[in-house]
Amino acid sequence: MPSMLILGAASDIALECLKAFSLQNLSFYLACRDKKALENNLLEDKDFQNINYKILHFDALDSLEAHQKLWNEVKDEVCVVLCAVGLLGDQKKARTDLKFAKEVIEVNFTGLVPILSLAANTFEKKRAGSIIVISSVAGLRGRASNYVYGSAKASMNAYLSGLRQRLHASGVQVMTVLPGYVATKMIAFKKTPKCLTAKPSEVAQDILKGYLKRRDLVYSRPFWKLIFFVVKFIPEFIFKRLKGF
């Protein structure tokens, strides 16, 4: 049976994606840092009882050798890779704690490039496969409120754009997901506008639809596309003076 590898499988969106994709005749490799916590979550929810899955260890901060070992274990079966790894962090902390700032960038970008590159190389040879990465609208323009996180996501967006162009002729799908605000544990401390905040289950359904329709970009709330179309073209001499954005 063809398989799907979910990186960051313990996240709220990843778990909803597992439910959404479970009807696509796939088995699953669920990779995360805390295998025991994920296993407990899966056992407690009846929706996961009939899903064929195996839990593996994955940490974006692990060595290149560890990423290679993981990919070697699954590459013969995997036809879809979904990356739901992310670390929002605290922008104020990242200003002065440079080790933490480095971790935010590694978890959201540089630490993911090896495993995504391994998948891309395998899929290119097979001339089939899908790579789906949950990125962020924060990467569409740097803002004072989260520019460390945003810069990592901007790098990821650019990486995926280039990868998509490279793999197009091979028939490999590369999909960038830009969900905007999602009601997850990651932003539980924030007050967000209801009209711009999606549920994890909504994002999962949007990802599934995008996968089936072989889309390049997916916005969970399309209004974000309009917002950042406007934001992108605000002149820098005006943008730098904006407060609270």
N, C-alpha and C positions, 0 to 999 in steps of 0.2 A: 504494500500500500504506500502511495506517495505520502511524504511527510512535510510538515511545516515546522520550522524552527522559530520559536518566539524568544527573543532576547529581552531580559527585563520582565520575565513572565509573571512576577509577583505584583506588578503594578495594576492599578484599578482598570486602566484601559486594556491592558494585555489580557486580563482575566475575562473581560467582556468580549474581546476579540476571539478568545478561545471558544466561548459559547457561540459566537456568530459563525465562525469558520467550521465548527464541529459538524455541520450538515453538508460540508463540501467533500465528503469521502476522503478525509485526510486523517492520518495519525499525527501526533504532536511530540516534539522535543521541547520541553519547557526549561529554559536556562535562566538562572538567577543566582544572586549571591547567597541567599538564605534558603536552602533547599527544604529544610524542616518546616519552616514557617509556611512556605508555599504548599507543601504536602498537606499540612493541617487545614489550610484554607480550602483546598480542593476536596478533602474528605468531608468537610462540614457542609458543603453545598451540594444538594442533590442534582443540580444541573450538570455536574461534572462526572457523575457516576458511570455513565456509559461511553465516556470518551477514552480513546486509547492514547495514553501519554506516558512519557518517561521524563523524569526530572534530572537535569544536569546542572553542574556548577558553571556559572559565567560571571565574571567581573570585568568591567571595562578597564580596570586598573591592573589586571593580571598581565603577565608577560606575553610576548609574541608567541613563545613556545606553547603556552597554555591555550591561546586562541587557536593555534594550528592543531593542537591535539583535539580540541573540541570539534573543529570543523572536519577533521579526518574521520571522527567517529560517526558523523551524521551525513556527510556529503553525498553518499551514494543513494540516499533515500529522499533527501530534502529537495523540494521543488519551489518552496516559498520560504523566504526569510522575512520575519516581521521584527523590527527593532523598536522596542518601547522603553528603552533605557533613557533616563533623564535625571538631572539634578539641578533644581532651580537655585538652591542656595540663597544666601543673603548678600545683597549687593554691598551693604555697609560693611559687612564682615570682610568681603572680598577686597575692599579698598586697602585694608591694612594687613590682613592675613594672606600673604602671598601664596602660601602653601595651599590654602583653601581655594584661592582663585585658580591656581593651577589644576586643582582637583575638579573644579567645575568645568573647565575647558576640556580636560581629559575625559571625564565621564560623558560629556555631551558631544565630543567630536573626536579628538585624536585617539582616544582609547577604543573607539568603534571602527575606525578606518581599517585596521587589520582584518577583523572578522568579515566586514562588508566586502573588502577587497578579495578575500578568499572565496566568498560566495560568488562575487562577480566573475572571477576567473573560471570557476567551475561551470557556472551557468552559460558563460560565453562559449565554452567548449561544447557543451550539450546543445547550445542554441535554443535554450528554453529555461524558463524560471522567472520568478518575481522577487524583487527586493522592495520591501515596504518599510519606510522609516518615518516614525512620528517625530517631526521637527517642531518648529514653533514660528508663529508670526513675529515673535521677538527678534528673529533673525532678519527681518525685512528692512529694519532701520535701527541703528543704535540709539538707545535712549538712556538718559542718566539713571533712571530707576532700575535698570537691569542690564547694563552694557557688557558685563563679563559673560553672563549667561547668553545674552543676545549675540555676542560676537562668536561664541561657539556654535550657536544655531545658524548664524549667517554662513559660517564656514561649512557646516553640514549641508545647508541648502545649495551652496556652490558646488560642493563635492558631488551631490546627487544629480545636479544639473549636468555636470560634465560626464558622470557615469552613464546617465540616461542617453546622452548623445553618442557616447562610445558604444553602448550595447544595443542601440536601436536596430542596427543592421542584423544583429544576431537573434532578434525576436525576444530579447529579455526585457521584461517590464521593470522599470524603476519608478516608484511612486513616492512622492513627498507629501506627507500629511501635515497640514497646518491648522490644527483644531481651534486655536484661540483659547479662551478660558474654558477649562473643564473642571467640573465639581469633583475633584479628587483630593486625596490626602496631601498632595504636593502644594495645593493652594488653599488648604482648609483655613489658614489664618487670615486670608484676604477676603474683603467684601468686594464682590464682583457684580456687575449689572446682570440681572436675570436674562435679559434679552440677548446677551452676548455669551452666556455661559451654558455650555452643553453638558449633558450627562455622559458618563463613560459609555453607556450602552448606545447612545446616539452616535458617538464617535466610531464605535466598533461597527455599527451598521453602515456608516458612511465609508469606512475603510473597506468593508466587504463589497459594497457597491462599486467603489473605485477599482478594486481588484478585478471584479468580474467584467467591468467595462474597460479595463486596461487604461485607466486614466494616468496622467502624469502628476497632476496636483489635485489634492483634495482639501477643501476648506469645510470644516464641520458646520460653521455658521457662515454662509456666503457673505454676510454683511462685513466680515473681517476683510474680505478681498477689496471691497469698496473703501473701507477705512484706510487700509495701507496703500491703496492706489493714490489716495489723496496725500497721505503722510509722506510717501516716497518723493513727491514732487514739491514739497514745501522747501523753499530756498534755505540753504544752510544758515545764512545770516539772520533769518527769522526763526528757524527751528531751534537754534542754540539759545534763544531767549525765552522759549516756552517753558513754563513751570508746571510741575506736577504731571508730567506726561511720560 
